[in-house]
Amino acid sequence: MLNADRVRKVNVDGLVGLIRGQIITPENKDYDETRKLYNAMIDKRPAVIIRCRDVADVIASVRFAAKEGLDLAVRGGGHNGGGLGSVDDGLMIDLSLMRGARVDPVARTAQVSGGSLIGDLDHAAHAFGLGTPAGFISTTGIGGLTLGGGLGYLTRKYGLTIDNLLSVDVVLADGSFVTANADHNKDLFWASMGGGGNFGVVTSFTLQLHPVGTVIGGPTIWPLEKAVDVLKWYRDFILQAPVELNGFFDFLTVPPVAPFPQTLHMKKVAAIVWCYVGSTDEAEKALAPLHSVGDLAMYGVQPLPYPVLNSMFDGLYPPGHQWYWRSDFVKEISDAAIDRHVENALKLPTPSSTMHLYPIDGAASRKANNESAWAYRDAKWAQVMVGVDPDPANATLIRNWAVNYWNDLHPYTMGGAYVNFMMDEGQERVQATYLENYARLASIKQKYDPTNLFHINQNIRPSS
Ligand SMILES: Cc1cc2nc3c(=O)[nH]c(=O)nc-3n(C[C@H](O)[C@H](O)[C@H](O)COP(=O)(O)OP(=O)(O)OC[C@H]3O[C@@H](n4cnc5c(N)ncnc54)[C@H](O)[C@@H]3O)c2cc1C
């Protein structure tokens, strides 16, 4: 498997004495394990991987890449669909040794190291009965998730992850280290709220936390024959539901495991996964209208520690599967769009493939489009078609399904997509994502990274 001859050779002598973490080149026995990404469809071979242990390691790595003229990638949690945490023949800064969160329970904040996963933050914050919006799978990196926006179970109540971002510590392209927040380097802070990893390596995120201990959550499932009714009910219901209630819609094939009833095993279904921040009584009241849809096949909503809900589907989506996804922002779900959805749901190509509609209204919609780099505050959902399978032989099958499904629905959407749900889809798609914010982002990029050292990402090009 290891083929050092295929990879560019880089002399790493200049790093001796500067790195406390590990320097891994293709000859190293750990090379293949370390370069692995969550999406096994992407197989990149960096010339050198530096597993940074601290900020000083990151500074030395950035300076080394610039001096040697190496393409530079930054790996946070390694979850990016397009594999943008790694690079062929370049330098990968791997932040996976820089994990953990320090909670200030009085100020209700967490200082989260740049390579942390959602599970690390949940673990630290839950001990104090606190939490903040992040994603639905606990192995996702806080780094890429936050810099792209971050949506999760608490988004209707507390906004996107970036709406809870208080400060970032950043190593810039010239190796200097700055803090950006509402008072310092305000332009960089604005760009860090949705602009991705374009502006530097974030070694630490400070996030606002909220009282979130036990939530009332879990799935409700209907047979696929009810999908049109469920989706029509959901699109109207969720937008006027209390913001304490979050529910993402999905098509899935029910896995043959508890707690799903045997009668549903391996059946294609329509589902909504709920999270209510409040008491069981309030949750039942808020959810009562769903019983009007009829034919409910499973009601799996129950009190759960927030970290348990956040990791409920981890086992179904372990690292190492093939992934191909396509996304768009959605303002309205028309009857015609619902018909197209259901046609494509019938063709779910593999048991792990799915389609999700994540609500981004409520608190997430309270900001204007130019208050952060995230340019779609008027969107109501982020839609994503996700082809997944463990078998590389099915890579084309899942890719074709996701692309065809996306092609069918794209005319019913707002045109751009959530950066974190995009593959490597080119400049046109990046610009469609940032809309009128793109020009401002490009000038901030010009200021902080004029040579575009950080270009392995959904790239914002320097303005001149
Ligand atoms: C199973 C799964 C579930 C997901 N669920 C959600 C969800 O619920 N909500 C949601 O919003 N998104 C979700 N996502 C999307 C996720 O936000 C993106 O894949 C994101 O890029 C992951 O971040 P990462 O750090 O793990 O990725 P990586 O692949 O490590 O990095 C992604 C990008 O971010 C940059 N980056 C990462 N860390 C840093 C850093 N510290 N400093 C500078 N740049 C950095 C990288 O350079 C790269 O360009 C999910 C993804 C997967 C695979």
The ligand as an SDF file (V2000), in Angstrom:
LIG
                    3D

 53 58  0  0  0  0  0  0  0  0999 V2000
  -20.6780   12.4000    9.1030 C   0  0  0  0  0  0  0  0  0  0  0  0
  -20.6850   13.8790    8.9670 C   0  0  0  0  0  0  0  0  0  0  0  0
  -21.6240   14.6150    9.6520 C   0  0  0  0  0  0  0  0  0  0  0  0
  -21.6580   15.9970    9.5460 C   0  0  0  0  0  0  0  0  0  0  0  0
  -22.5970   16.6840   10.2300 N   0  0  0  0  0  0  0  0  0  0  0  0
  -22.6010   18.0380   10.1860 C   0  0  0  0  0  0  0  0  0  0  0  0
  -23.5310   18.7790   10.9510 C   0  0  0  0  0  0  0  0  0  0  0  0
  -24.3400   18.2280   11.6490 O   0  0  0  0  0  0  0  0  0  0  0  0
  -23.4970   20.1280   10.8880 N   0  0  0  0  0  0  0  0  0  0  0  0
  -22.5880   20.7800   10.1210 C   0  0  0  0  0  0  0  0  0  0  0  0
  -22.5920   22.0070   10.1220 O   0  0  0  0  0  0  0  0  0  0  0  0
  -21.7030   20.0980    9.3710 N   0  0  0  0  0  0  0  0  0  0  0  0
  -21.6920   18.7520    9.3880 C   0  0  0  0  0  0  0  0  0  0  0  0
  -20.8060   18.0510    8.6250 N   0  0  0  0  0  0  0  0  0  0  0  0
  -19.9510   18.7740    7.7160 C   0  0  0  0  0  0  0  0  0  0  0  0
  -18.7080   19.2640    8.4090 C   0  0  0  0  0  0  0  0  0  0  0  0
  -18.9980   20.5000    9.0310 O   0  0  0  0  0  0  0  0  0  0  0  0
  -17.5930   19.4600    7.3870 C   0  0  0  0  0  0  0  0  0  0  0  0
  -17.2820   18.2210    6.8210 O   0  0  0  0  0  0  0  0  0  0  0  0
  -16.3670   20.1060    8.0120 C   0  0  0  0  0  0  0  0  0  0  0  0
  -15.4860   20.4510    6.9750 O   0  0  0  0  0  0  0  0  0  0  0  0
  -15.6950   19.1630    8.9700 C   0  0  0  0  0  0  0  0  0  0  0  0
  -14.6820   19.7890    9.6630 O   0  0  0  0  0  0  0  0  0  0  0  0
  -13.3670   18.9490   10.0270 P   0  0  0  0  0  0  0  0  0  0  0  0
  -12.4950   19.8230   10.8540 O   0  0  0  0  0  0  0  0  0  0  0  0
  -13.7340   17.6150   10.5430 O   0  0  0  0  0  0  0  0  0  0  0  0
  -12.7950   18.7310    8.5560 O   0  0  0  0  0  0  0  0  0  0  0  0
  -11.3710   18.7710    7.8920 P   0  0  0  0  0  0  0  0  0  0  0  0
  -11.4860   17.8510    6.7300 O   0  0  0  0  0  0  0  0  0  0  0  0
  -10.2860   18.5160    8.8690 O   0  0  0  0  0  0  0  0  0  0  0  0
  -11.2670   20.2820    7.4190 O   0  0  0  0  0  0  0  0  0  0  0  0
  -12.2270   20.8610    6.5970 C   0  0  0  0  0  0  0  0  0  0  0  0
  -11.7760   22.2410    6.1440 C   0  0  0  0  0  0  0  0  0  0  0  0
  -11.6460   23.1010    7.2820 O   0  0  0  0  0  0  0  0  0  0  0  0
  -10.3190   23.5450    7.4460 C   0  0  0  0  0  0  0  0  0  0  0  0
   -9.9760   23.4670    8.8720 N   0  0  0  0  0  0  0  0  0  0  0  0
  -10.2970   22.4910    9.7530 C   0  0  0  0  0  0  0  0  0  0  0  0
   -9.8530   22.8080   10.9790 N   0  0  0  0  0  0  0  0  0  0  0  0
   -9.2290   24.0050   10.8580 C   0  0  0  0  0  0  0  0  0  0  0  0
   -8.5540   24.8660   11.7670 C   0  0  0  0  0  0  0  0  0  0  0  0
   -8.4550   24.5600   13.0610 N   0  0  0  0  0  0  0  0  0  0  0  0
   -8.0390   26.0200   11.2910 N   0  0  0  0  0  0  0  0  0  0  0  0
   -8.1450   26.3520    9.9820 C   0  0  0  0  0  0  0  0  0  0  0  0
   -8.7590   25.5780    9.0710 N   0  0  0  0  0  0  0  0  0  0  0  0
   -9.2990   24.4230    9.5150 C   0  0  0  0  0  0  0  0  0  0  0  0
   -9.4960   22.6010    6.5980 C   0  0  0  0  0  0  0  0  0  0  0  0
   -8.3430   23.2180    6.1360 O   0  0  0  0  0  0  0  0  0  0  0  0
  -10.4260   22.2480    5.4620 C   0  0  0  0  0  0  0  0  0  0  0  0
  -10.3910   23.2300    4.4590 O   0  0  0  0  0  0  0  0  0  0  0  0
  -20.7270   16.6650    8.7330 C   0  0  0  0  0  0  0  0  0  0  0  0
  -19.7650   15.9220    8.0480 C   0  0  0  0  0  0  0  0  0  0  0  0
  -19.7530   14.5490    8.1500 C   0  0  0  0  0  0  0  0  0  0  0  0
  -18.7560   13.7610    7.3640 C   0  0  0  0  0  0  0  0  0  0  0  0
  1  2  1  0
  2  3  1  0
  2 52  2  0
  3  4  2  0
  4  5  1  0
  4 50  1  0
  5  6  2  0
  6  7  1  0
  6 13  1  0
  7  8  2  0
  7  9  1  0
  9 10  1  0
 10 11  2  0
 10 12  1  0
 12 13  2  0
 13 14  1  0
 14 15  1  0
 14 50  1  0
 15 16  1  0
 16 17  1  0
 16 18  1  0
 18 19  1  0
 18 20  1  0
 20 21  1  0
 20 22  1  0
 22 23  1  0
 23 24  1  0
 24 25  2  0
 24 26  1  0
 24 27  1  0
 27 28  1  0
 28 29  2  0
 28 30  1  0
 28 31  1  0
 31 32  1  0
 32 33  1  0
 33 34  1  0
 33 48  1  0
 34 35  1  0
 35 36  1  0
 35 46  1  0
 36 37  1  0
 36 45  1  0
 37 38  2  0
 38 39  1  0
 39 40  1  0
 39 45  2  0
 40 41  1  0
 40 42  2  0
 42 43  1  0
 43 44  2  0
 44 45  1  0
 46 47  1  0
 46 48  1  0
 48 49  1  0
 50 51  2  0
 51 52  1  0
 52 53  1  0
M  END
$$$$
